[in-house]
């Protein structure tokens, strides 16, 4: 019987132990009632022995009631059919059949339970009709009560079956929801790791590339044996550029890794990256020997912090690719502020990317940033040479943006840069922009493929 029977220690009994307990309780109840009835009635010893044997068979069959519910119901019914006409003690053996009938309905054998109840009621009714007047054992009222009793047993068993099925479904749904929640948590953790990896790639790739170019150009000029005063100026300028670049890299890296900070640690107070810092980004690129020009069309408006950061990272990664792979002398950055989106274009006059080669991880990362906010990005060789990156970012943040909990609020976007660039380190030292050690400045064709 699917009742939550529990052991004295508080744990749930096993199915077999529960069946044995139910069978024992029914047997004790029937036996005690029969012994009490035997004090007021007498019958031959053979009938008494047969009656007790039928009681043992009917009650003992309940041990198998959940493994063979229909068979146990039939056995208990047959035991009652033989017991009541045979024995004069009329013990409550019918209780065994009631338990078996309930179990049949509760185990999902509803049709069999209804059939057994109907057969029982018909057999009792026919037996009473065939009795001579004045010799009936059950009157009409008792017969109606028996019918109601049998119907109630089947209905309660059916209700218990429905309840158990409902609880099982609820449990399965809870387990499925828990598994789905765990899967979403793992997916969120994976997305957050990818986001941090992309941020670290953009920050370190840009900064280390600039440091490499700046230091390589300084070493190249010092290797030509300039006058002591000119060499000191060249070394000082290179070290100042390296210092500024590394300082900015540390600031951005600290803000990027803030998501890993414990809750009791202080939040960094330095501003996050965004178009407001585009001037600093351009200045670092110029210190590496590039002639960077910035054009702005339209009216700049404040951007949501995640979109502002994505725009900054796209420009940063584009300048990194130009510095490392393009072999360019001039870069033009164009910001086109529209009514619903801001357009970005970073075009250089370098060698462009080899045709037919797949795009590198840097460009794929920029495209992912743009798509995360409902925008788009294309990267291809320009019609007049060089390489060009075009991006479009909506001015409003989507309803489910990429997590940016570690990024503090940014200020308003920068205004247009002057179209005339400042003298570069190379120009101040008397050489052409972008001139450096051939081994440091000449891009490796295999590296250009990573654009």
Beta strands, then each sheet from edge to edge (+ up, - down):
strand 1: 291-297
strand 2: 330-337
strand 3: 341-348
strand 4: 376-381
strand 5: 387-394
sheet 1: 1+ 2+ 3- 5+ 4-
end
